[in-house]
Amino acid sequence: MTPDRVAFVTGGGSGIGQGAAEKLALQGVAVALAGRTRDELDAAVDQITRAGGRALAVTADVSDEDSVVAAYQGTIDEFGRLDIVVANAGVNGRWAGIDDLTADDFRSTIDINLTGTFLTIKHAVPHLRTDGGSVTVVASVNGTRIFSNSGASAYSSSKAGQVALAKMLAVELGPDRIRVNVVCPGAIETEIGDNTEADNEDVTIDVEFPEGHIPLTGTKSGSAAQVGELIAFLASDAASHVSGSEVWIDGAQSLLQG
């Protein structure tokens, strides 16, 4: 049976991707979870199905175009349609000063975070054009509001690029009734730190932050579930006139640390 709505979520096996998939599934959306780690995807799918949702694991590397195309085909074969895309897959990559950051370091981060987002959206569009739909890009406070994390040049560049890409496509795809928005999380409890190579300890600028890094919560980070709630809202009919927008979800942290 073809579901009423289908979502494709990259990086869906953990963190924000998993949080978004779970929230969408609670709204009755069938979700395809795409990622590189099959065990994580299978565990996330199992959790959704045990809660009464409908989910599919599709192995994909967003920086590999053939892999992305195959993942979408698997989603269409299983569910018959596509309505929602969450371009969430990404890495922190290497954080280092420009003297130490290599061209390969830079390219690797851009390939996954920015080119991967481009490929995720590009190959969704032919399917979304059928009935319109929603794309949400997961960027960051880094590169959009925060520029004081020295050594994050590659990461911040990729995130700034995601925002520009999303805004360009919001205009281009508007006539096809495809909405494109961006969420910019701050400190969120996820596993992305596990794929960070930090060599930026010697690249420091003296900055005095006010006491309590997150005005709304003090020192308590946000959760993947909270970001998932925002993504689910942007994908819903309640946000039917929202496109080309950035939404920061950071407890006002970035307003202190820009």
PyMOL commands that set and color helices and strands:
alter all, ss='L'
color gray80, all
select helices_A, chain A and resi 15-26+38-50+65-79+103-122+125-128+153-176+192-195+224-235+237-239+253-257
alter helices_A, ss='H'
color red, helices_A
select strands_A, chain A and resi 6-10+30-35+55-59+84-87+93-96+133-138+178-185+188-189+196-199+222-223+246-249
alter strands_A, ss='S'
color yellow, strands_A
deselect
rebuild
show_as cartoon
